[in-house]
Amino acid sequence: MSLVLFIEQVLNGFQFGIMLFLTAAGLTLVFGVMGLINLAHGSLFMIGAFAAASIAGWTGSFVLAIMASLAAAAAAGALVEVAVIRKLYDRDHLDQVLATFALILILSEGTRWIFGSFPLYLNIPSYLSGPISLPGGIQYPLYRLTIIIAGLFIALCLRQLILKTRIGMQIRAGESDREMIAVLGVNISWLYTLLFALGAALAGVAGGLVGALQSVQVGMGEPILILAFVVIVIGGIGSVKGALVASILVGLTDRLGSILMPEAFKLFLPPADATLMGSALSSMLIYILMAAVLVWKPTGLYGVRV
């Protein structure tokens, strides 16, 4: 394997990791502050992708499409929180799992009813298409590099929001002692709705950005939801920093494993068998990574034992 190919796969791993972070950040905040297991988070990712593809098709503007993905997912998240999720905070996790699984079915069929069963496509805008030259003679897609930069910028903004603003202070306080901040006069219902909408908006933006890399179709949120749960387990529940670090680790493990494992098996197996065995094992590496982290640190990389 050449050095150029290796660096390209590292960048692809970062890009995939940033997409996971945008999805997992909202999920880990909701679980850490509200104690809610939200299986419908992937459906909000899907809603953002459909909103972006639809608006791009109607207006031809990619910027408006991304803004629409954020707004549609945030609005859907706020509506779901007020109508359904709010009644689940005092219920056990099994009730939350059953209710949010029902939301997956409702949102999937609702999306199918509105947009149809056929996939939609979101084109990369002309000003972000094509490769860009990086040091070392590496040609890398400009759109993927833009996703990496935009995702890191969003992560920085999210950090500033949580650590430097009054809303962030209330979120951190709610994670530690929700009853106390309610006694101090904070409208906990409004705070929860805002937090849920923020998590939904991040997932929606991720869906809109991914929509230009793959087809937009019903059910596209479930695979990334599984990986988002892997990320928050590795990073530590409630830790945005942990979600970012774990997302990049998972992204690199996935992309590098897909090329390194077949090459490793070629050392002692025929090429066809090496490719088969390497591909099978590379798909397991993420979960092997999760198991290794949990054996080493059961609370995750940045989780805190309560």
C-alpha positions in Angstrom: 0.0 0.0 0.0 1.4 3.4 -1.0 1.8 6.3 1.4 -0.6 8.4 -0.6 -3.4 5.8 -0.3 -2.7 5.5 3.4 -3.0 9.3 4.0 -6.2 9.4 1.9 -7.7 6.7 4.0 -6.7 8.6 7.2 -8.5 11.7 5.9 -11.5 9.6 4.9 -11.5 8.2 8.5 -11.5 11.8 9.9 -14.4 12.7 7.6 -16.4 9.6 8.6 -15.6 10.3 12.2 -16.8 13.9 12.0 -20.1 12.7 10.6 -20.4 10.3 13.5 -19.6 13.1 16.0 -22.3 15.3 14.7 -24.8 12.5 15.2 -23.4 11.2 18.5 -22.9 14.6 20.2 -26.6 15.3 20.5 -27.3 11.7 21.5 -24.7 11.8 24.3 -26.0 15.1 25.6 -29.6 13.9 25.7 -28.7 10.7 27.5 -26.2 12.4 29.8 -28.6 15.3 30.9 -32.0 13.7 30.5 -31.1 10.1 31.1 -33.1 9.2 28.0 -32.4 6.4 25.5 -33.5 7.8 22.2 -33.6 5.2 19.4 -35.3 7.7 17.1 -32.2 9.9 16.9 -31.3 8.2 13.6 -34.7 9.2 12.2 -33.8 12.8 12.8 -30.6 12.3 10.8 -32.8 10.9 8.0 -35.2 13.9 8.2 -32.3 16.3 7.8 -31.1 14.4 4.7 -34.5 14.5 3.1 -35.0 18.1 3.9 -31.7 19.0 2.4 -32.2 17.0 -0.8 -35.7 18.4 -1.3 -34.7 22.1 -0.8 -31.7 21.6 -3.0 -33.9 20.2 -5.7 -36.4 23.1 -5.5 -33.9 26.0 -5.1 -30.6 24.7 -6.4 -28.9 26.2 -3.4 -26.7 23.9 -1.3 -26.4 26.5 1.5 -30.2 26.7 1.8 -30.3 22.9 1.7 -28.0 22.6 4.8 -30.0 25.3 6.6 -33.2 23.4 5.8 -31.7 20.2 7.2 -30.8 21.9 10.5 -34.2 23.7 10.8 -36.3 20.6 9.8 -34.5 18.3 12.2 -34.6 20.8 15.1 -38.3 21.4 14.5 -39.0 17.7 14.3 -37.0 17.1 17.5 -38.8 19.8 19.4 -42.2 18.5 18.4 -41.2 14.9 19.3 -39.9 16.1 22.7 -43.1 18.0 23.5 -45.5 15.4 22.2 -43.9 12.1 23.3 -40.5 12.3 24.9 -41.6 14.6 27.8 -43.8 11.8 29.1 -40.9 9.4 29.3 -38.4 11.1 31.6 -39.7 9.4 34.7 -40.2 6.0 33.1 -37.7 3.2 33.1 -35.3 2.6 30.1 -37.4 -0.2 28.7 -40.4 2.1 28.2 -38.1 4.7 26.6 -36.7 2.0 24.2 -40.2 0.8 23.2 -41.6 4.3 22.8 -38.7 5.6 20.7 -38.6 2.4 18.6 -42.3 3.2 17.8 -41.2 6.7 16.8 -38.7 5.2 14.3 -41.6 3.4 12.6 -43.8 6.5 12.6 -41.2 8.8 11.3 -40.0 6.4 8.7 -43.5 5.8 7.3 -44.3 9.5 7.6 -41.2 10.3 5.5 -42.1 7.6 3.0 -45.6 9.1 2.8 -44.3 12.7 2.2 -41.3 12.0 -0.1 -42.1 8.6 -1.6 -40.2 5.3 -1.6 -37.6 6.2 -4.2 -34.3 7.6 -3.1 -33.4 11.3 -3.5 -30.0 12.6 -4.6 -28.2 15.7 -3.4 -25.5 16.9 -5.7 -22.2 18.4 -4.5 -22.2 22.1 -5.5 -19.8 23.1 -8.2 -17.7 25.3 -5.9 -17.0 22.3 -3.7 -16.6 19.6 -6.3 -13.4 18.2 -7.6 -10.1 17.5 -5.8 -7.8 19.9 -4.0 -4.0 19.5 -3.9 -2.5 18.8 -0.5 1.2 18.7 0.5 3.0 15.7 -0.8 1.1 15.7 -4.1 -2.1 14.2 -2.6 -5.3 14.9 -4.4 -8.2 14.9 -2.0 -11.9 15.7 -2.7 -12.6 19.3 -1.6 -16.1 18.4 -0.3 -14.8 15.8 2.1 -12.1 18.2 3.3 -14.8 20.9 3.8 -16.9 18.4 5.9 -13.8 17.9 8.2 -13.3 21.6 8.6 -17.0 22.4 9.1 -17.4 19.6 11.6 -14.4 20.7 13.7 -15.8 24.2 13.7 -19.2 23.0 14.9 -17.4 21.0 17.6 -15.6 24.2 18.7 -18.8 26.1 18.8 -20.5 23.4 20.8 -17.7 23.4 23.3 -18.0 27.2 23.7 -21.8 26.9 24.1 -21.5 24.3 26.8 -18.6 25.9 28.7 -18.9 29.6 28.2 -22.7 30.4 28.1 -25.5 30.6 30.6 -27.4 27.9 28.6 -24.4 25.7 28.8 -24.1 26.2 32.5 -27.7 25.1 32.9 -27.1 22.1 30.8 -24.0 21.1 32.9 -26.0 21.7 36.1 -28.9 19.6 34.8 -26.5 16.8 34.1 -25.3 16.9 37.8 -28.6 17.6 39.6 -31.7 18.4 37.6 -33.9 18.7 40.8 -31.7 21.5 42.2 -31.7 23.6 39.1 -35.5 23.3 38.9 -35.7 24.6 42.5 -33.4 27.5 41.6 -36.0 28.7 39.0 -34.7 27.2 35.8 -37.5 26.1 33.5 -36.4 22.5 33.1 -39.1 21.7 30.5 -37.9 24.5 28.2 -34.3 23.5 28.8 -35.0 19.9 27.9 -36.8 20.9 24.7 -34.0 23.2 23.7 -31.4 20.5 24.3 -33.3 17.9 22.4 -33.8 20.3 19.5 -30.0 21.1 19.5 -29.2 17.4 19.4 -31.7 16.9 16.6 -30.2 19.8 14.7 -26.7 18.4 14.8 -28.0 15.1 13.5 -29.9 16.9 10.8 -26.9 18.7 9.6 -24.9 15.5 9.5 -27.7 13.9 7.4 -27.7 16.9 5.0 -23.9 16.7 4.5 -23.9 12.9 4.1 -26.8 13.3 1.6 -24.3 14.6 -1.0 -22.2 11.4 -0.6 -24.9 8.8 -0.8 -28.5 8.4 -1.8 -31.1 9.8 0.6 -33.6 7.0 1.5 -35.9 5.8 4.2 -34.0 3.9 6.9 -30.6 5.5 6.2 -30.4 6.7 9.9 -30.5 3.3 11.6 -26.9 2.2 10.6 -25.4 5.5 11.8 -27.5 5.3 15.0 -25.8 2.0 15.9 -22.4 3.5 15.3 -23.4 6.6 17.3 -24.2 4.4 20.3 -20.8 2.7 19.9 -19.2 6.2 19.9 -20.9 7.3 23.2 -20.0 4.0 24.9 -16.4 4.4 23.9 -16.2 8.1 24.6 -18.2 8.1 27.8 -21.8 9.0 28.3 -22.5 12.7 28.6 -19.0 13.8 27.4 -18.9 15.8 24.2 -15.1 15.7 24.2 -15.3 11.9 24.5 -17.8 11.8 21.6 -15.3 13.7 19.4 -12.3 11.6 20.3 -14.3 8.3 20.0 -15.8 9.3 16.7 -12.4 9.9 15.2 -11.1 6.6 16.6 -14.1 4.8 15.1 -13.7 6.5 11.8 -10.0 5.7 11.5 -10.5 2.1 12.7 -13.2 1.6 10.1 -11.4 3.1 7.1 -7.9 1.9 7.9 -9.1 -1.5 8.8 -10.8 -1.9 5.5 -7.5 -1.6 3.6 -5.0 -2.9 6.2 -6.7 -6.2 7.2 -6.8 -7.6 3.7 -3.2 -6.6 3.2 -2.2 -8.3 6.4 -4.0 -11.6 5.5 -2.2 -11.7 2.1 1.0 -12.5 4.0 -0.2 -16.0 4.6 -3.4 -16.6 2.5 -4.2 -16.6 -1.2 -5.4 -13.1 -2.4 -9.1 -14.1 -2.7 -9.2 -15.7 0.7 -7.2 -12.8 2.2 -9.7 -10.3 0.8 -12.6 -12.2 2.2 -11.2 -12.8 5.6 -9.8 -9.2 5.8 -13.2 -7.7 4.9 -15.0 -9.8 7.4 -12.6 -9.0 10.2 -12.4 -5.3 9.4 -16.2 -4.9 9.8 -15.7 -6.3 13.4 -12.9 -4.0 14.4 -15.1 -1.2 15.6 -16.8 -3.5 18.1 -13.5 -5.1 19.1 -12.3 -1.5 19.8 -15.4 -0.9 21.9 -14.9 -4.1 23.9 -11.2 -3.3 24.5 -12.0 0.2 25.8 -14.7 -1.1 28.1 -12.4 -3.8 29.5 -9.7 -1.1 30.2 -12.1 1.6 31.3 -15.8 0.6 31.9 -17.0 4.2 32.0 -15.5 5.0 28.6 -12.6 7.2 27.8 -14.0 10.4 29.4 -16.9 9.0 31.3 -17.2 9.5 35.1 -18.2 6.7 37.5 -21.3 7.8 39.5 
